[in-house]
Amino acid sequence: MTPCQSPHETYVEKGFYLHPEPIVSGSLLRLAIERISALMNGTYDMGAKPWRRWNIGHPYKMQKIDQVHLCDRAFYSLVTQPVIGEWIARVSSADLVQVWATQLLVKPPGGGKLGAVGWHMDRKDWPFWQGEILTMWLALDDVRPDCGPLLYVQGSHRWPDIAAPGDAYIQDLEAQEKRLKQLAPHLAWREVPALLRAGGAGFHSADTLHGSRANRTDCPRIGLAISVRTERSRVKSGVEDYGYTSYLDHPSIAPIIYRRERIDP
Ligand SMILES: O=C(O)CCC(=O)C(=O)O
């Protein structure tokens, strides 16, 4: 970010924005972190189950809990903190921010490539949306260079379609990178890691190429992905949505976490 650039200008230019310093308080983070082992064990305190659990109990693969805000009060409270909505609105310059998906992401240490997430653009996985969709990746603990931080490819949100949207399930990032570079040798490849203090966040557009490598520390890397729509998004009809767009009228399944008040002249 050049000194006079706003978060929104940086986001528009690079396809992501990093806010390494805490946005939310340590006490809220601790409440959420303390709930993770119960969640992993299938204990939910809001009466609903997650929509999907991925690799729970696997020693090395990324463990994920989809729609964690529906099953746990601490996570619901975290996701709906006004400051989260305000930051997403600041970065995207949106008038309305509505959560439609959350994912608790725990990358265990020691698994090498098994913990990696391949280069991908989220829009490929979310064909049921058109327009503005973005994700805030909130660090629940410090994210250091060797723990397999989320990586963004700067400017990739402007790449033409030829440069393939990638695949999150491929774990050989070097091979993917080589292939992408062959497909589009003229495109600049500049990786930026989301190095964050606990409570800090990275914000990325659904069109920004991102992924993450192995966790080479002794501790899990823990994050919460909060995916939102703004007033500039539309649901594509006739496309399988796995339920994600069916609850947009439901205030707690898809909470609106920011609405800009317009004052009539
Ligand atoms: O946490 C990661 O390493 C990947 C997360 C991701 O792909 C996302 O939040 O869109």
PDBQT file of the ligand as one rigid body, heavy atoms in Angstrom, charges set to zero:
ROOT
HETATM    1  O1  LIG A 301      -6.913 -20.935   5.033  1.00  0.00    +0.000 OA
HETATM    2  C1  LIG A 301      -6.420 -21.282   3.956  1.00  0.00    +0.000 C 
HETATM    3  O2  LIG A 301      -5.272 -21.669   3.841  1.00  0.00    +0.000 OA
HETATM    4  C2  LIG A 301      -7.285 -21.223   2.712  1.00  0.00    +0.000 C 
HETATM    5  C3  LIG A 301      -8.531 -20.425   2.931  1.00  0.00    +0.000 C 
HETATM    6  C4  LIG A 301      -9.243 -20.036   1.690  1.00  0.00    +0.000 C 
HETATM    7  O3  LIG A 301      -9.024 -20.549   0.637  1.00  0.00    +0.000 OA
HETATM    8  C5  LIG A 301     -10.225 -18.966   1.785  1.00  0.00    +0.000 C 
HETATM    9  O4  LIG A 301     -10.470 -18.439   2.887  1.00  0.00    +0.000 OA
HETATM   10  O5  LIG A 301     -10.805 -18.599   0.742  1.00  0.00    +0.000 OA
ENDROOT
TORSDOF 0
